[in-house]
Amino acid sequence: MGMWTIPKEPDNQQKFSAAELEEFSASIASAVHARGMSVPVIMALEMVKPLSFIGYSSLVIFGPILEMIIDPVKMEKFQALLADRNCIERLMVSIEELEKSKKDTKEGESREQR
């Protein structure tokens, strides 16, 4: 690969296992759901999904500065999430599933009250 060749898939998957990334994605999804920000986050992720490589590259560039504020391990996991569009899609699906389960429990409670 030449100096100016952009790889199709960044090679971050070797740093963290798929299970670790899935667990991190689930923790992000539950935090988003707990704050009631499911819809805005899903919309934002849909809009920036095509630009995920730029976000990944930006985090690589500004990583040393951001690591003073944010836990470096979480930062690297977030970089690995942004590097793969499939991970972003799985994050959106898990947020949607949490939102759907919330609606199902609310419907069940309202039926019990009747």
C-alpha positions, 0 to 999 in steps of 0.5 A: 500500500502506497503512502497516499492510499486510503485503506478501505477498512482501518486495521483496528480490529486486532487491538480489541476483540469483537466481544469487547467492542460489542460490550462497549457499544452496548454500554454506549447504547444504554447510556444514550437510552438512559438519558432519553437521547435515542432519536437524536443520536440515531439521526446523528449517526445516520447522517455521519455514517458515510463520514465515519472514516473522517471522524476516525482520522480526526480522533487519531489526530486529536487523540493525544490531546483528548486523552488528557480529558478522556480515558485512553482505553475508551478513546481507542475503543471509540476509534475502533467503533468509528473505523467500522461502519458495521459497528456504527450500524450495530450501535444504532440497532442496539439503541433502537432495540432498547427503545422498542423494549421500553415502548413494549414495557410501557404498553404492557403497564398501561394495559395492566392499569385498565 
